[in-house]
Amino acid sequence: MRSSLTFDDISYAMETTQVLLEPDRRIDTFGSTNFEFHLITESMDRVDEVRIREGRIEAERPRILRPEGYEDLMFEGFGEQAEAFADWFRENGNPAFLKYGFNFAARDVVENVVHENIYSVSDRVVEDIRGKNSPMNAVLTGVDDTWEISLLKFTLEMIEKSHEINVFDFKRRGLL
């Protein structure tokens, strides 16, 4: 893994990351949420070498932000790439959907390398995960050397998809 990322590296990872299987559930408004992920990446140096990373992403309950906005956004457990991503997001992100703060943590990440093409690996992993019928599982494809950025993109998409429900819940309880 490279220690310093450029905005181009981050943009490329954001553009090429795909969610192949999205969780059925969203981020809970008044409790923490745990997503299980399977991130599939292809080696840039070797033909038919695919890395499957599995782990958990924890989203703490949303909190209403102070006026300074999303400066509180933290990505615990994501490593060095998180700081570069936060800088990129401040410049390129859409702050309109971030009305409250989140802390994300990537936990229990394990890696397996298989020697097949990425398409058959992706198809097999999606089929296996669908068979588990778990509403909190996600399958992604991304870029190997910026795989953490792929996870960060996924978390931002989950924020965006959860936002309307979370705002409704806050309003219903008189908090907004």
TIKOL-143722 format. One record per atom (N, C-alpha, C): x, y, z. Coordinates in steps of 0.1 Angstrom, whole numbers, plus 2048, in hexadecimal, padded with zeros to 3 digits. Layout:
BEGIN
XYZ;...
***
This chain:
BEGIN
8087F4800;800800800;80980C800;8058167F8;80D8237F8;80982B804;813833808;81083B814;80A848811;80B84D804;80585A801;7FD8587F4;7F185D7F5;7E885C7EA;7E586A7E4;7E486A7D7;7E08777D0;7D18777CF;7CC8837CC;7BE8857CA;7B987C7BE;7C287B7B4;7BF8727A8;7BE8647AC;7C685F7B6;7C58517BA;7B884F7C1;7B48587C9;7A78577D0;79B8587C7;79C8617BD;7918637B4;7908567AB;79B8507A7;79A8447A0;7948397A8;7988377B4;79282D7BD;78382F7BF;77F83C7C1;77183F7C2;76983C7B6;76F83F7AA;76883C79D;76782D79A;77182679E;771817799;76B80E7A4;7698127B0;76380A7BA;7548077B7;7507FB7B7;7427F77B4;73D7EF7C0;7307F17C3;7297E97CD;7227DF7C5;7267D27C6;71F7C77BF;7137C27C7;7147C37D4;7097BE7DC;7087C87E8;6FD7CF7E9;6FA7DA7F3;6F37D47FF;6F67D880B;6EE7D4816;6E07D8815;6D77D081A;6C87D381A;6C57DE825;6CD7DE82F;6CB7E883A;6D37F5838;6CF7FF83F;6D680C83F;6DC80F84D;6E281A84E;6E881E85B;6DD822864;6DD81B870;6D281E87A;6D482C87F;6C9833881;6C9841886;6CD841895;6C883889D;6CA8398AC;6D382E8B1;6DA8278A9;6E381D8AE;6EF81B8A4;6F88138A8;70381089F;6FF805895;70680588A;7037FC87F;7107F587B;7107E8879;71B7E0874;7187DA866;7217DD85D;7207D884F;72B7CE84E;7297C2848;7337B9844;7367BB836;7437BC832;7477BF825;7507B481F;74F7B2812;7597AA80A;75D7B37FF;76A7B77FF;7707C07F5;7797B87EC;7767B87E0;77E7B07D6;7867B97CD;7937B77CD;79C7BF7C5;7A57B67BD;7AA7BB7B2;7B27B47A9;7C17B97AA;7CA7B07AA;7D87B47AB;7DC7BC79E;7E37C77A0;7E87CE794;7F47C878E;7FB7BF795;8077B9791;8077AB78C;7FC7A478F;7FB79678C;7EE793785;7EE78B77B;7E2787774;7DA77D77D;7CD77E77D;7C4775785;7C8773793;7CD77E799;7CF77E7A8;7C57887AE;7BC7837B6;7B178B7BB;7B278A7CB;7B07957D1;7B17967DF;7A27987E4;79E7907EE;7917927F4;793796802;78F7A2805;7907A7813;7827A7819;7817A1825;7757A082D;7767A783A;76B7AD83E;76C7B484B;75F7BB84F;7607C3858;7547CA85E;7567D985D;74C7E185A;74C7EF85B;7417F3865;7457FA870;73C7FE87A;73980D878;72C810877;72781E877;720821884;72682A88B;72082F897;713836894;70B83889E;6FE83F89B;70184D897;6F885288E;6FA860889;6F986A894;700875893;6FF87F89D;6FD88C896;6F589589B;6F48A2895;7018AA896;7058B088B;7128B788B;7128C5891;71D8C9895;71F8D7899;7208DF88C;71F8EC88C;71F8F4880;72B8F2877;7378EE87C;7428ED873;7418E1869;7368DA86A;7338D085F;73A8C3861;7408BD856;7458B0857;7538AF85B;7598B9861;7678B8866;7688AC870;75D8A8876;75E89D880;75E88F87A;75D88E86D;75C881867;76987A869;76886E86F;774866872;77385886C;77E853869;77F845863;78883D86B;784839876;78D83187F;78F823879;79C81F879;79F811875;7A2811866;7A181B85F;7A381B850;7B181D84C;7BA822855;7C8823852;7CB83184B;7D7831845;7DC83D840;7D4843834;7CC83B82D;7C5840822;7B9849826;7B4847833;7A984F837;7AB85E838;7B786283C;7BA87083D;7BA87782F;7C1870826;7C1875818;7B3875812;7AB86B815;79D86B810;795877817;797879823;79088482A;793892823;7A0894820;7A48A0819;79D8A080B;79D895804;7978947F7;7888977F8;781892802;773893804;76F8A2807;7778A880F;7758B6812;7758BF805;77D8BB7FC;77E8C37EF;7748BE7E5;7718B27E5;7698AC7DA;75B8A67DE;7598A47EB;74D89E7EF;7418A77EF;7358A17F2;7298A87F2;7258A9801;7288B4808;7248B5816;7168B6819;70D8B880F;6FF8BA811;6F88AF818;6FD8A2816;6F789781C;6FC89482A;70789A82E;70D89883B;7088A3845;6FE8A084C;6F88A9855;6FC8A5863;70289A865;706895872;71288C871;71988A87B;72688387A;72587487C;72F86D876;73085F877;73F85B87B;740851882;74D84B884;74D83D87E;75683A875;75682D86F;763826873;761819875;76D811879;76D804870;77880186A;77A7F5863;7807EB86C;77A7DF86E;77E7D6878;7807C8872;7887C0878;7897B2876;78B7AF867;7947B7860;7967B5852;7A07A9850;79B7A0847;7A4794844;7A5794834;7B078F82F;7B278F821;7B578181C;7AF77E811;7B277180A;7B67747FC;7BF76D7F6;7C376E7E8;7BF7627E1;7B87647D6;7B57587CD;7BA75B7BF;7BC7507B8;7C27517AB;7B874E7A0;7AF75779E;7A4756794;7A276478F;799765785;796772780;78C779789;78C786789;78478E792;77578C790;771789784;763788781;75D77B787;764770786;75F76478C;76076579B;76A76B7A0;76B76D7AF;75F7757B4;75D7807AD;75278A7B1;7457837B0;74277B7A6;7357747A4;73476A7AF;73E7637B3;73D7587BD;73B75F7CB;74276A7CE;7407707DB;7327767DC;72D77C7D2;7207827D2;7167777D5;71776C7CD;70E7607CF;70E75B7DD;71B7597E3;71C7547F0;71675D7FA;71876A7F9;712774803;703774802;6FE7747F5;6EF7747F4;6E97687FA;6F075D7FA;6EB751800;6EA75280F;6F175B815;6F175C824;6E5765829;6DF76C820;6D3774823;6D577D82F;6E178382F;6E478D83A;6E279B835;6D97A383B;6D67B1837;6E27BA838;6ED7B683E;6F87C0841;7047BD839;7047B482F;70F7B0827;7107B981B;71D7BC817;71F7C380A;72B7BD803;72A7BD7F6;7357B87EE;7397C37E4;7467C67E4;74C7D27DC;7577CD7D4;75A7D47C9;7667D27C2;76D7E07C2;77A7E07C3;7827EC7C4;7907EB7BE;7987F57C2;7A67F57BE;7AF7F07C9;7B87E77C6;7BF7E07D0;7C87E97D9;7CF7F27D3;7D87FA7DB;7D18067E2;7C58087DF;7BD8137E6;7B080C7EB;7B08007F0;7A47F97F4;79D8007FF;7A4807808;79D80E813;79481980E;79881F803;79082A7FC;7838237F7;7848177F2;7788107EE;76E80F7F9;77380B805;76B80A811;765817815;76D822814;76882F818;75D83380E;75F830801;7548347F8;74782C7FC;7488207FF;73D818803;73681F810;73E823819;738829825;731836822;73783E819;73084A815;72384780D;72383D805;7168397FE;70C835808;71082E813;70682A81D;701836825;70A840827;70584C82E;6FA852825;6FE854818;6F485B80F;6E785380F;6E784680E;6DB83E80D;6D383E81A;6DA840825;6D4840832;6CF84D837;6D4858831;6D1865835;6C2869836;6BB86682C;6AD86A82C;6A5863838;6A885683A;6A284F845;6A6855852;6B3858854;6B885D860;6B286B863;6B1873859;6AB88085B;69D87F860;695876859;68787485C;68687086B;68F86686F;68F86287D;69286D887;69C875884;69F88088C;69388A88E;68D88D882;682897882;67689188A;674884888;66887D88F;66A87E89E;67687E8A3;67987F8B1;67B88E8B6;67A8978AD;67B8A58B0;6898AA8B2;6938A38AC;6A18A68AE;6A68AF8A3;69F8B1898;6A28BA88E;6978C388B;
***
